Amino acid sequence: MGSGRTELVSAIFGALADQSHGEVYLAGQPVKIRSPQEAIRHGLALVTEDRKRIGLVLGQSVLQNMTISSLETIANRWGLSMLRKNGM
């Protein structure tokens, strides 16, 4: 307790961008991660310690929870699927 693990990985993942500072390197190259979306674009993922409280939307299905982080790539701003348009 109190070791700062959760805060450290949250900061690396971009969830605390306005409250933290430092450098992140991927494959030896510095990257700027200012949001979880940017972290995901760089191939990072975050599995929280308290997945039931922080990592899941309990009112949604397993499929919806699995795809929530990639909604930007599969739906437009009206929530319409872009899979067919993109040949997926």
C-alpha positions as CSV (number, residue, x, y, z in Angstrom):
1,M,0.0,0.0,0.0
2,G,1.1,3.5,-0.7
3,S,4.0,2.5,-3.0
4,G,2.7,4.5,-6.0
5,R,2.5,1.6,-8.5
6,T,-1.0,2.6,-9.7
7,E,-0.1,6.2,-10.1
8,L,3.1,5.3,-11.9
9,V,1.5,3.1,-14.5
10,S,-1.5,5.5,-14.9
11,A,1.0,8.3,-15.6
12,I,2.9,6.2,-18.2
13,F,-0.4,5.3,-19.8
14,G,-1.3,9.0,-20.1
15,A,-4.2,8.9,-17.6
16,L,-2.5,11.5,-15.4
17,A,-0.9,13.6,-18.2
18,D,-1.7,17.0,-16.6
19,Q,-0.5,15.8,-13.2
20,S,2.8,14.2,-14.1
21,H,6.0,14.7,-16.0
22,G,8.9,12.6,-17.3
23,E,9.9,10.7,-20.4
24,V,8.7,7.5,-21.9
25,Y,10.8,5.4,-24.3
26,L,9.4,2.7,-26.6
27,A,12.0,0.6,-28.6
28,G,14.6,3.2,-27.5
29,Q,12.8,6.1,-29.0
30,P,11.2,8.9,-26.9
31,V,7.4,9.2,-27.2
32,K,4.9,11.7,-26.0
33,I,1.9,10.1,-24.4
34,R,-0.7,12.7,-23.3
35,S,-3.8,10.5,-23.2
36,P,-4.8,6.8,-23.0
37,Q,-5.7,7.0,-26.7
38,E,-2.2,8.0,-27.6
39,A,-0.8,5.2,-25.4
40,I,-3.1,2.7,-27.2
41,R,-1.9,4.0,-30.6
42,H,1.7,3.3,-29.5
43,G,0.6,-0.3,-28.6
44,L,0.4,0.1,-24.9
45,A,-2.4,-1.3,-22.7
46,L,-3.2,-0.9,-19.0
47,V,-4.7,-3.6,-16.9
48,T,-5.7,-2.0,-13.7
49,E,-5.3,-3.6,-10.3
50,D,-8.9,-3.1,-9.4
51,R,-10.5,-4.2,-12.7
52,K,-14.0,-4.4,-11.3
53,R,-14.0,-0.8,-10.0
54,I,-11.8,0.9,-12.6
55,G,-11.3,-1.4,-15.6
56,L,-14.8,-2.4,-16.5
57,V,-18.2,-0.9,-17.4
58,L,-20.2,-3.3,-15.4
59,G,-23.5,-2.5,-17.0
60,Q,-22.1,-3.5,-20.5
61,S,-21.5,-6.9,-22.1
62,V,-18.1,-8.5,-22.3
63,L,-17.9,-7.6,-26.0
64,Q,-18.7,-4.0,-25.3
65,N,-16.0,-3.9,-22.6
66,M,-13.5,-5.4,-25.0
67,T,-14.1,-2.9,-27.8
68,I,-14.6,0.3,-25.8
69,S,-11.0,1.3,-26.2
70,S,-11.2,1.0,-30.0
71,L,-14.5,2.7,-30.6
72,E,-12.7,5.5,-32.4
73,T,-11.6,3.1,-35.1
74,I,-14.9,1.2,-35.5
75,A,-17.6,3.9,-35.2
76,N,-18.1,7.4,-36.3
77,R,-19.3,10.2,-34.1
78,W,-22.9,9.1,-34.4
79,G,-22.0,5.6,-33.2
80,L,-22.4,4.0,-36.7
81,S,-20.2,1.1,-37.5
82,M,-17.3,1.9,-39.9
83,L,-16.3,-1.7,-40.3
84,R,-18.0,-2.2,-43.7
85,K,-16.7,1.1,-45.1
86,N,-13.2,0.1,-44.1
87,G,-13.5,-3.5,-45.5
88,M,-13.5,-5.2,-42.1
